[in-house]
Amino acid sequence: MHETKASSRRAHRPAALFAALALLASACGGDDGGTEDATSDDSDAPTAVLAGDENVVVSDDEPQYGGRLVYGLMAEADGWNPTLSRWSPPALQAAQAMFDTITVIDAEGEWQPNVVQDLESSDDFMTWTITLRDGVTFHDGQPLDAEALAGHLNFIRESPLTELTLEPVESIEPVDGDVVVTMNQPWATFPYAMSTQIGHVAHPDWLANHGPDDVPNATGPFVPVSWQKDVRLLAERNDNYWREGMPYLSEIEFRPLPNDAERSRALRQGEVAIIQLSDAPELRAWREAARTGPYQFIDSHEMEMPEQLIMMNTSQPPFDNQDARLALTLATDRQQFLELIDATDLYEVANGPWGPNSPWYTDVDFPDYDPERAAELVEEIKAETGDFSFVLRTTPTPGATRATNALIEAWQEVGIDATLDTKPQSDLIFDVLFNDYQAALWRQFDFAHPANEEVWWSPRSSGGEFYPFEYDTPEPPDFALNFARIRDEQIGDLLLEVRSTDDRDEHRRLFGEVNERLNEYLPYIWLYHTRDAITARTDVVNVANWTTPDGEPGMRFSQGTHPVAQIWLRG
């Protein structure tokens, strides 16, 4: 027993954009909510594997086959098409069962080939050749060959939602059994992008012909059997899976349980075996439950997690004025915000998109709370424009609403007239994408490599006159993945430098400069580094203990999720 607890591509039609984006769902908004205390029977005191973990079960024993794992998720997916759906962490977690990604991220934060054998670049990073593995098949038995993979990637390039993510790509073609990706500019970090949503491989025939409620035809460890939206997704073991011996479970079921208390109750009463956690009361309660009972608590504190922030639309008044952005920043008491959501013991105030545990962290300056200076700037702005008012958008999360109302009162004290507008998550995202907002309470930036954050910051993805593709409307689309509409030449140049090298030390230097410039440009008021976790019964083994196809340890969490092929249930 060895067990430890511890370029121009096509013209767009607005109808196509709206059809695609009407499907959006994402993880934005406040974190704080309420949950009941978790309770359990007493057991032996656990030993943590990593700081922050409690009672985590890791085993190198021979896995036991069989059983159904029921997983409680924080939200439902909008669909299973990686070219059209917007997957938040709950959807990405379920996708881990049905899909394989082209690459994965190992424990050192480096990319590794996954469903493909290798990715090799030319010396100038203008061409990437993807070599396929033998014996990989889709769930319907068709092979994952060069034509299928090229077809998948070309769907990504042509989707109104995802095309900006492959903006450096000139062509994708099957050549002599390989897939050759030719760039219009160097792209050294291309393999990292293949570990994200766009790297989840689906058969191109399915992408072309599926319905909105259809389960995907992919290559993953589990074959989806049925999907009852807002009820459950059921998948069975893929007996023809390309990773020998995997998966170990017979079935896996995902249940969307958006209410925090309901998700916790379901675990305590045995209706589910594992749940996602995000808000402060849940994190506290389940860590304590794992200390004293038959549960394990797997913390994300050493992984890349999103930042909670206030995002300002730098293309719309009043925040097209940098002094206005600075004034709001100076008028925001970020420590008080943490105190109001009762989370000072769990979170820490942020100064950028990476926390102190991240290899990408840089100790950079950010404007401190200074209401006197904020009031002076507000007077100057009002003297020039006559007004300083805006609407702050958020989702209707009780804890976030209380804290945000307190911020609004503080802003009003320095002369800023702010109004809070809560709306459903899908509506908020739609407004942000189409430039119909002034500021929003937002949660973002959790990729293992920050090169994947480029699309959120690059001027070329900021919409309007910067839109990089052809369009068939009188004006360029105001649709943008650079939600804050950051149109800063210096940031754009730094991001292009990142693309030109695979030197991680150089990446750290460049992203340190990006962080510094973001804090000068001020599209965001960084509030705090968030923290997610997983809790499960202790008969669920190796929840986040997995290896790459080459046998290297994998990153426990990436984008708030983990693989599931390695999980087994102890009888």
BELSULBEL-V649378 format. One record per backbone hydrogen bond with DSSP energy under -0.5 kcal/mol. NH is the residue of the N-H (numbers start at 1). CO is the residue of the C=O. If there is no record, write none. Layout:
BEGIN
NH_CO, NH_CO
END
This chain:
BEGIN
4_58, 6_4, 6_56, 12_470, 16_13, 17_13, 18_14, 19_15, 20_16, 21_17, 22_18, 23_20, 24_21, 28_26, 43_292, 49_6, 50_6, 53_50, 54_297, 58_4, 58_56, 60_2, 66_248, 69_251, 70_68, 71_69, 71_253, 72_274, 73_71, 73_255, 82_80, 84_81, 85_81, 86_23, 87_85, 88_86, 92_88, 93_89, 94_90, 95_91, 96_92, 97_94, 98_94, 99_95, 102_194, 102_199, 103_194, 104_112, 106_110, 107_553, 109_106, 112_104, 114_102, 115_101, 116_102, 117_131, 118_131, 120_129, 122_127, 125_122, 128_181, 129_120, 130_128, 130_179, 131_118, 131_129, 133_115, 136_133, 137_135, 138_142, 139_218, 141_138, 144_136, 145_143, 149_145, 150_146, 151_147, 152_148, 153_149, 154_150, 155_151, 156_152, 157_153, 158_154, 159_155, 159_156, 162_83, 163_159, 165_162, 166_162, 166_163, 167_164, 169_166, 170_182, 171_182, 173_180, 175_178, 178_175, 179_130, 180_173, 180_178, 181_128, 181_179, 182_171, 182_180, 183_126, 184_168, 185_168, 187_125, 188_499, 190_187, 192_189, 193_189, 193_190, 194_190, 195_192, 196_193, 199_196, 200_197, 201_100, 201_199, 203_217, 207_203, 208_204, 209_205, 210_206, 214_211, 218_216, 219_201, 220_98, 222_97, 223_236, 224_222, 225_234, 226_234, 228_232, 229_227, 231_228, 232_228, 233_254, 234_226, 235_252, 236_223, 237_250, 238_221, 239_237, 241_238, 244_242, 246_243, 247_565, 248_565, 250_67, 251_67, 252_235, 253_69, 254_233, 255_71, 257_73, 257_255, 263_259, 264_260, 265_261, 266_262, 267_263, 268_264, 269_265, 270_267, 271_266, 272_266, 273_70, 274_70, 275_535, 276_72, 277_533, 283_279, 284_280, 285_281, 286_282, 287_283, 288_284, 289_285, 290_286, 291_287, 292_288, 293_289, 295_293, 296_536, 297_54, 298_534, 299_297, 300_532, 303_300, 305_303, 307_444, 308_528, 309_442, 310_525, 311_309, 311_440, 312_523, 313_438, 314_312, 314_484, 316_313, 319_316, 321_318, 322_320, 324_321, 325_321, 326_322, 327_323, 328_324, 329_325, 330_326, 331_327, 332_329, 333_331, 334_332, 337_333, 338_334, 339_335, 340_336, 341_337, 342_339, 343_338, 346_343, 347_343, 350_527, 358_355, 361_358, 364_362, 370_330, 374_370, 375_371, 376_372, 377_373, 378_374, 379_375, 380_376, 381_377, 382_378, 383_379, 384_380, 385_381, 386_382, 390_417, 392_419, 393_391, 393_439, 394_421, 397_395, 398_396, 399_32, 400_32, 401_397, 402_398, 403_399, 404_400, 405_401, 406_402, 407_403, 408_404, 409_405, 410_406, 411_407, 412_408, 413_409, 414_410, 414_411, 415_412, 416_411, 417_388, 417_415, 418_416, 419_390, 421_392, 423_394, 428_424, 429_425, 430_426, 431_427, 432_428, 433_429, 434_430, 435_432, 436_431, 438_391, 439_391, 440_311, 441_393, 442_309, 442_440, 444_307, 452_449, 453_450, 454_451, 456_453, 457_453, 457_454, 458_454, 461_458, 462_459, 464_477, 466_463, 467_464, 468_460, 472_12, 480_433, 481_461, 482_461, 483_481, 485_482, 487_485, 489_487, 492_488, 493_489, 494_490, 495_491, 496_492, 497_493, 498_494, 499_495, 500_496, 500_497, 501_498, 504_502, 507_503, 508_504, 509_505, 510_506, 511_507, 512_508, 513_509, 514_510, 515_511, 516_512, 517_513, 518_514, 519_515, 520_516, 520_517, 521_517, 522_518, 523_518, 525_310, 526_524, 527_308, 528_308, 529_348, 530_306, 530_528, 533_277, 534_298, 535_275, 536_296, 537_273, 538_294, 540_537, 541_539, 541_568, 542_57, 546_544, 548_552, 551_548, 554_546, 555_105, 558_561, 559_446, 561_558, 567_564, 568_541, 569_64, 570_539
END
